Amino acid sequence: MSAIQAAGIVNCVAYPADGSRRELPVAGIGEFLARERDGFVWVGLYEPDEPLLAQIQAEFGLHELAVEDAHHAHQRPKIEAYGDSLFIALHTAQLVDGSIRFGETHVFLGKRYLVTVRHGASLTYAPARARCEQHPELLRLGPSYALYAVLDYVVDNLQPIVREFQDELNELEQAIFAETFRRETIQRLYRLKYELTKMRLAVAPLQDILGQLVHLHPTLVREEMRLHFRDVFDHALRVNEAIDTLREMVTAAMTVNLSLVTVGQGEVVKRLAGWAALVAVPTLIASWYGMNFEHMPELAGDYSYYVVTGVTVLSAGLLYRLLKRARWL
């Protein structure tokens, strides 16, 4: 393998009509396609440079606009037809150290080739390739079967992420109903909703892509494969619905958290007001008798002090009982 190929090529494999596997250099692709009538070539690339993409373009006759999109990441998910080939851009996701990372995969599908170009945090498609090679009778269906394996692998990798989000939401719900308010809880809820929104932006366009593969492009998608793509479409639909449900639950959780915080603050204010009322009773009586008047009838009595003390304690006790019954204390 040349130095140019080594820079970005993960796999370059030919699959003859018998479903066997044959390693190829990029320079040998044209010779294989000319020699073998019914086989196809599957090339896997990871962040290739321009010379490598130019070589791949020359071997398969790829459209220059599609090659330009594949070289530059940050494409929106889409499916576009260029003559007798398709260009598909996908967003992928994976969990890395407890956080979600997003990547992209660009796919070129022709009658006798499949080229996958990965960018960023995207898992290798070696498991999808191995799965295909375990079914040589299906590999005879051509590159549309390999495309199905890649799309199915992408969608299947989204399901553990959704389950991880569900577990995190269940944990956050317990934190929401805890007795103490934690700022970290609302921060985690916001981060979860942000990641769910990004997930939805990655998953929702998959339904349009898969829908086209189910109903359109008869020259590139074998009729036998349409049921397989429909199955992947159903999986993507369930993932998208689960994401929408989780987003709604996170929004509700944020609202409930805010409401509980408001209720908690109201309870604190009620208790402060209750204690302030209790303190106000002896304060009022003490301030009344603390005025410097000489002619106050109560001052001359032998038991005035004890009477005022008793009245103060009794008034405070009655007020305490009333506030306790009203749950202000």
C-alpha positions as CSV (number, residue, x, y, z in Angstrom):
1,M,0.0,0.0,0.0
2,S,1.3,3.4,-1.0
3,A,2.0,6.3,1.5
4,I,-0.9,8.2,0.1
5,Q,-3.3,5.3,0.8
6,A,-1.9,4.7,4.2
7,A,-2.7,8.2,5.3
8,G,-6.5,7.8,5.2
9,I,-7.5,4.3,4.1
10,V,-9.0,1.9,6.6
11,N,-10.0,-0.8,4.2
12,C,-10.1,-1.3,0.5
13,V,-11.7,-4.7,-0.2
14,A,-13.2,-6.2,-3.4
15,Y,-16.1,-8.7,-3.2
16,P,-16.4,-10.9,-6.3
17,A,-19.7,-12.4,-7.4
18,D,-19.1,-15.5,-5.2
19,G,-19.1,-13.3,-2.0
20,S,-15.5,-13.9,-1.1
21,R,-13.1,-11.2,0.2
22,R,-10.1,-9.8,-1.7
23,E,-7.8,-7.0,-0.4
24,L,-7.0,-4.4,-3.0
25,P,-4.7,-1.4,-3.4
26,V,-6.5,1.7,-4.5
27,A,-4.6,1.6,-7.8
28,G,-6.0,-1.9,-8.5
29,I,-9.7,-0.9,-8.2
30,G,-10.2,-0.1,-11.9
31,E,-8.5,-3.4,-12.9
32,F,-10.8,-5.4,-10.6
33,L,-14.0,-3.7,-11.9
34,A,-13.0,-4.3,-15.5
35,R,-12.1,-7.9,-14.9
36,E,-15.1,-8.9,-12.6
37,R,-18.5,-8.3,-14.0
38,D,-20.7,-8.7,-10.9
39,G,-18.4,-7.9,-8.0
40,F,-18.1,-4.6,-6.2
41,V,-15.6,-2.7,-4.1
42,W,-16.0,-1.3,-0.6
43,V,-13.5,1.4,0.4
44,G,-13.4,2.7,4.0
45,L,-11.7,6.1,4.6
46,Y,-11.1,8.2,7.7
47,E,-10.5,11.9,7.3
48,P,-8.7,11.5,3.9
49,D,-6.6,14.3,2.4
50,E,-7.2,15.8,-1.0
51,P,-4.8,13.7,-2.9
52,L,-6.4,10.5,-1.6
53,L,-9.9,11.7,-2.4
54,A,-8.7,12.8,-5.9
55,Q,-7.4,9.2,-6.4
56,I,-10.7,7.7,-5.2
57,Q,-12.6,10.1,-7.5
58,A,-10.6,9.1,-10.5
59,E,-11.1,5.3,-9.8
60,F,-14.9,5.5,-9.5
61,G,-15.7,8.6,-11.5
62,L,-17.2,10.5,-8.5
63,H,-18.9,13.8,-9.0
64,E,-16.6,16.7,-8.0
65,L,-19.3,18.5,-5.9
66,A,-19.9,15.3,-3.9
67,V,-16.1,14.9,-3.4
68,E,-15.9,18.5,-2.3
69,D,-18.6,17.8,0.3
70,A,-16.9,14.7,1.5
71,H,-13.6,16.5,2.0
72,H,-15.1,19.2,4.2
73,A,-17.0,18.0,7.3
74,H,-19.9,19.8,8.9
75,Q,-22.4,18.8,6.2
76,R,-26.1,18.7,6.9
77,P,-27.6,15.2,6.7
78,K,-28.8,14.6,3.2
79,I,-29.1,12.3,0.2
80,E,-28.3,13.6,-3.3
81,A,-28.2,11.8,-6.6
82,Y,-25.4,12.5,-9.0
83,G,-26.1,10.7,-12.3
84,D,-25.8,7.0,-11.6
85,S,-24.5,7.4,-8.0
86,L,-25.8,8.6,-4.6
87,F,-24.1,10.8,-2.1
88,I,-25.3,10.4,1.5
89,A,-24.2,12.6,4.5
90,L,-24.9,11.2,8.0
91,H,-24.3,12.4,11.5
92,T,-23.1,9.7,13.9
93,A,-22.9,9.7,17.7
94,Q,-21.1,7.7,20.4
95,L,-20.4,7.9,24.1
96,V,-16.9,8.8,25.1
97,D,-16.0,9.1,28.8
98,G,-19.7,9.6,29.7
99,S,-20.3,12.4,27.2
100,I,-21.7,12.3,23.7
101,R,-19.5,13.0,20.7
102,F,-20.7,13.6,17.2
103,G,-19.1,12.7,13.9
104,E,-20.0,12.5,10.3
105,T,-20.0,9.8,7.6
106,H,-20.2,10.5,3.9
107,V,-21.2,7.7,1.7
108,F,-20.8,7.2,-2.1
109,L,-23.0,4.5,-3.6
110,G,-22.6,3.3,-7.1
111,K,-23.7,0.2,-9.0
112,R,-20.4,-1.5,-8.2
113,Y,-18.9,0.4,-5.3
114,L,-19.5,1.7,-1.8
115,V,-17.1,4.4,-0.4
116,T,-17.5,5.4,3.3
117,V,-15.7,8.5,4.5
118,R,-15.7,9.1,8.3
119,H,-14.9,12.4,10.1
120,G,-14.6,13.1,13.8
121,A,-15.9,10.9,16.5
122,S,-17.2,8.1,14.3
123,L,-16.8,4.4,15.1
124,T,-15.2,2.1,12.6
125,Y,-17.5,0.1,10.3
126,A,-15.4,-3.0,10.7
127,P,-18.2,-4.8,12.7
128,A,-20.6,-3.9,9.8
129,R,-18.2,-5.3,7.3
130,A,-17.6,-8.4,9.3
131,R,-21.4,-8.9,9.5
132,C,-21.7,-8.7,5.7
133,E,-18.8,-11.1,5.2
134,Q,-20.6,-13.7,7.3
135,H,-23.4,-13.7,4.7
136,P,-21.8,-14.1,1.3
137,E,-25.1,-14.9,-0.3
138,L,-26.3,-11.4,0.7
139,L,-23.1,-9.8,-0.5
140,R,-24.0,-11.0,-4.0
141,L,-26.8,-8.4,-3.9
142,G,-24.1,-5.8,-4.3
143,P,-23.2,-2.5,-2.6
144,S,-26.8,-1.8,-1.5
145,Y,-26.4,-4.6,1.0
146,A,-23.2,-3.1,2.4
147,L,-24.9,0.3,2.6
148,Y,-27.8,-1.3,4.6
149,A,-25.2,-2.8,7.0
150,V,-23.6,0.6,7.5
151,L,-26.9,2.4,8.1
152,D,-28.1,-0.3,10.4
153,Y,-24.9,-0.1,12.4
154,V,-25.2,3.7,12.7
155,V,-28.8,3.5,14.0
156,D,-28.0,0.6,16.4
157,N,-25.3,2.7,17.9
158,L,-27.8,5.4,18.8
159,Q,-30.0,3.1,20.9
160,P,-27.4,2.6,23.8
161,I,-27.0,6.4,23.9
162,V,-30.8,6.8,24.2
163,R,-30.8,4.3,27.1
164,E,-28.0,6.2,28.8
165,F,-30.1,9.4,28.5
166,Q,-33.1,7.6,30.0
167,D,-31.0,6.4,33.0
168,E,-29.6,9.8,33.5
169,L,-33.1,11.4,33.5
170,N,-34.3,8.8,36.0
171,E,-31.4,9.8,38.3
172,L,-32.1,13.5,37.8
173,E,-35.8,13.0,38.7
174,Q,-34.7,11.6,42.1
175,A,-32.5,14.6,42.6
176,I,-35.3,17.0,41.7
177,F,-37.5,15.6,44.4
178,A,-34.8,15.6,47.1
179,E,-35.3,17.9,50.0
180,T,-32.4,20.1,49.2
181,F,-32.0,22.2,46.0
182,R,-28.8,21.6,44.1
183,R,-27.7,23.9,41.3
184,E,-25.9,21.0,39.7
185,T,-29.3,19.3,39.0
186,I,-30.6,22.1,36.8
187,Q,-27.2,22.3,35.0
188,R,-27.3,18.6,34.2
189,L,-30.9,18.9,33.0
190,Y,-29.9,21.7,30.7
191,R,-26.9,19.8,29.3
192,L,-29.2,16.7,28.8
193,K,-31.7,18.7,26.8
194,Y,-28.9,20.3,24.7
195,E,-27.5,16.8,23.9
196,L,-30.9,15.4,23.1
197,T,-31.6,18.4,20.7
198,K,-28.3,17.7,18.9
199,M,-29.2,14.0,18.8
200,R,-32.6,14.8,17.2
201,L,-30.9,17.0,14.6
202,A,-28.8,13.9,13.7
203,V,-31.5,11.3,13.8
204,A,-34.5,13.1,12.2
205,P,-33.0,13.5,8.7
206,L,-32.2,9.8,8.7
207,Q,-35.9,9.1,8.2
208,D,-35.9,11.0,4.9
209,I,-32.7,9.3,3.7
210,L,-34.0,5.9,4.5
211,G,-37.4,6.7,3.1
212,Q,-35.8,7.5,-0.3
213,L,-33.8,4.3,-0.1
214,V,-37.0,2.3,0.5
215,H,-39.0,3.9,-2.4
216,L,-36.6,5.5,-4.9
217,H,-33.3,4.9,-6.8
218,P,-34.2,1.5,-8.4
219,T,-31.0,1.3,-10.4
220,L,-28.9,1.5,-7.2
221,V,-31.0,-0.2,-4.6
222,R,-31.9,-3.8,-5.2
223,E,-35.6,-4.7,-4.7
224,E,-34.6,-7.4,-2.3
225,M,-33.0,-4.7,-0.1
226,R,-36.0,-2.4,0.3
227,L,-37.4,-4.5,3.2
228,H,-34.0,-4.2,5.0
229,F,-34.0,-0.5,4.6
230,R,-37.5,-0.3,5.8
231,D,-36.5,-2.2,8.9
232,V,-33.7,0.4,9.6
233,F,-36.3,3.1,8.9
234,D,-38.5,1.7,11.7
235,H,-35.5,1.6,14.1
236,A,-34.6,5.2,13.3
237,L,-38.3,6.2,13.8
238,R,-38.3,4.6,17.2
239,V,-35.1,6.3,18.2
240,N,-36.4,9.6,17.1
241,E,-39.7,9.2,19.0
242,A,-37.7,8.2,22.1
243,I,-35.6,11.3,21.8
244,D,-38.7,13.5,21.4
245,T,-40.3,11.9,24.5
246,L,-37.1,12.4,26.5
247,R,-36.9,16.1,25.4
248,E,-40.5,16.6,26.6
249,M,-39.7,14.9,29.9
250,V,-36.6,17.0,30.4
251,T,-38.6,20.1,29.8
252,A,-41.2,19.0,32.3
253,A,-38.5,18.1,34.8
254,M,-37.0,21.6,34.5
255,T,-40.4,23.1,35.0
256,V,-41.1,20.9,38.1
257,N,-37.6,21.7,39.5
258,L,-38.3,25.5,39.1
259,S,-41.7,25.1,40.7
260,L,-40.3,23.1,43.7
261,V,-37.6,25.7,44.2
262,T,-40.3,28.5,44.2
263,V,-42.5,26.5,46.6
264,G,-39.4,25.9,48.9
265,Q,-38.7,29.6,48.9
266,G,-42.3,30.3,49.8
267,E,-42.1,27.9,52.7
268,V,-39.0,29.6,54.0
269,V,-40.7,33.0,53.7
270,K,-43.7,31.7,55.6
271,R,-41.6,30.4,58.5
272,L,-39.6,33.6,58.7
273,A,-42.9,35.6,58.8
274,G,-44.2,33.3,61.5
275,W,-41.2,33.8,63.7
276,A,-41.2,37.5,63.1
277,A,-44.9,37.6,64.3
278,L,-43.9,35.7,67.5
279,V,-41.1,38.1,68.2
280,A,-43.4,41.1,67.5
281,V,-45.7,40.3,70.4
282,P,-43.2,40.6,73.3
283,T,-41.5,43.4,71.4
284,L,-44.8,45.4,71.2
285,I,-45.6,44.9,74.9
286,A,-42.1,45.6,76.0
287,S,-41.9,48.8,73.9
288,W,-45.3,49.9,75.3
289,Y,-44.1,49.6,78.9
290,G,-40.7,51.0,78.1
291,M,-42.1,54.5,77.4
292,N,-41.0,57.1,79.9
293,F,-44.4,58.1,81.2
294,E,-44.9,58.8,84.9
295,H,-48.6,58.3,85.1
296,M,-49.2,54.7,83.9
297,P,-51.7,53.0,86.3
298,E,-50.2,49.6,85.9
299,L,-46.8,50.8,87.2
300,A,-48.1,51.3,90.7
301,G,-49.5,47.8,91.2
302,D,-47.7,45.2,93.3
303,Y,-48.2,42.4,90.7
304,S,-48.1,44.5,87.5
305,Y,-44.8,42.9,86.4
306,Y,-46.1,39.4,86.8
307,V,-49.3,40.2,85.1
308,V,-47.6,41.8,82.1
309,T,-45.2,38.8,81.9
310,G,-48.1,36.4,82.0
311,V,-50.0,38.3,79.3
312,T,-46.9,38.3,77.1
313,V,-46.3,34.6,77.5
314,L,-49.9,33.7,77.0
315,S,-50.2,35.9,73.9
316,A,-47.1,34.5,72.4
317,G,-48.3,30.9,73.2
318,L,-51.7,31.4,71.5
319,L,-50.0,33.0,68.4
320,Y,-47.6,30.1,68.3
321,R,-50.4,27.6,68.4
322,L,-52.3,29.4,65.6
323,L,-49.3,29.6,63.4
324,K,-48.4,26.0,64.0
325,R,-51.9,24.9,63.0
326,A,-51.7,27.0,59.9
327,R,-48.3,25.3,59.1
328,W,-46.4,28.6,59.2
329,L,-44.0,27.2,61.7
